[in-house]
Structure formats: C-alpha cells, structure tokens
Amino acid sequence: MSEYNIIIEKDAETGLFCGQCEQVPEAISQGASEEELLENIREAIEIVLEDRQESVRRQYAGPPTNLLF
C-alpha cells in the first residue's frame, strides 16, 4: 500500500473540505467532512493512476508485430 500526502483546506464560504494529492496533483476532490474528503480523494487517486497506466499501455503498445521464422 502506498502513502500519499493530501493538502486539505476548508472553504470558508461553503464549509466543504477540499483536497489535492501532492504526489498525484490531478487528484482533486472535496467532501462535507474530512472523512468524506479522504474517501473521495482516495477514489480520485485510483482513477488517475488507472488512467495513467492505460495511457502508458496505449503509448508503448505500438502496432502488432508479426514475427517470421
């Protein structure tokens, strides 16, 4: 299991907790409580990391190769 640092701020106007992951800056979320925020940011991190993996697969997969012997 990996550990991630989350920057958490409470929005003064809405009262919502907002967070962003330092190691995965695309992972941004919010929640009505810190617990809800952490659940949401965990899901956001998973989605971003899955998307990165798929992007790498597409980038390096290249066209099919036929080998002749």
LINPELIN-V752308 format. One record per pair of residues at least 24 apart in sequence whose ideal C-beta (glycine too) atoms are under 8 Angstrom apart, sorted by the first residue. I is the first residue (numbers start at 1). J is the second residue. Records with the same first field share a line. If there is no record, write none. Layout:
I: J + J
This chain:
4: 45
6: 38 + 41
8: 34 + 37
21: 45
24: 48 + 49
